[in-house]
Amino acid sequence: MSTEVNVSSEVQEKGKPSIFGFITSPVVQFEKMKSSPVIWGPLFLILILTAATTILAVYTPQGQEALQQQKEAGIEVNSTFSMIGGVIAVVATLAFTSLILFLIAKLGTGKTTYRQMFSLNLFVTFITAIGQLINTGVAALAHTSANVTSLNGMVGAKGAMGGVFTSIEIFSIWGLILTAVGLQKVANVSKAASIITVIILFILGAAISGVGGAASEALKGAGL
């Protein structure tokens, strides 16, 4: 027991967690996050990845179709305002989801701060942002749907099932696993509570994707 405490203390003394080190050694970074949660570096990197994904999305089949529809409708989009709106949306989403994690940790009798949960959320989002960039990049180059790392990339289902299969995606599942580990390491949430949390999050995400897929298919059927 004392050995574990000493190891944890030694890890925390090594400094701030590394966003790039998180790819290969997430547990070590989570341990550092307990005493030194970082915000600005990871947030800036996520915004860069999001901006790159947004730019690439214009060249995907879906992006080109959306642009054509906007032209036909006479809608002009200001790229500067769109970029500013995107940044605000990303920051607001991160802040809200971090609050959710903070409340979950408290309900799970975890000991944590909002800053720690925000840092945890940023590091996990970094992984999923990489996945989005890869998917969008491949879609832009190969002129396919942006879901090559999801189950639906192989199945090609449409409608509600297509949305559900799209949610079963490598980087998203990796992010959920990291969230479970992070809740245990950073907030001291029990293993059972953290696993139940990510299962609920996955089910909610799949349900939302399913509804979105069904709605998209219905709009296409209506010619919209």
MORA-V528777 format. One line per field, one symbol per residue. ss: DSSP state (@ for helix, = for strand, . for the rest). phi: phi as a letter, one per 30 degrees, with the letter a starting at -180 (. if undefined). Layout:
ss=???
phi=???
//
This chain:
ss=.@@@@@@@@@@@........@@@@.@@@@@@@@@@....@@@@@@@@@@@@@@@@@@...@@@@@@@@@@@@......@@@@@@@@@@@@@@@@@@@@@@@@@@@@@......@@@@@@@@@@@@@@@@@@@@@@@@@@@@@.......=.@@@@...@@@@@@@@@.=@@@@@@@@@@@@@@@@@@...@@@@@@@@@@@@@@@@@@@@@@@@@@@@@@@...
phi=.dddddddddddddjddcdddddcbddddddddecbdcbdedddddddddddddddddcdeddddddddddddicccddddddddddddddddddddddeddddddddhdcabddddddedddddedddddddddddddddchbddbdccdddcdidbidddddddddbedddeddddddddddddciddddddddedddddddddddddddddddddddddic
//
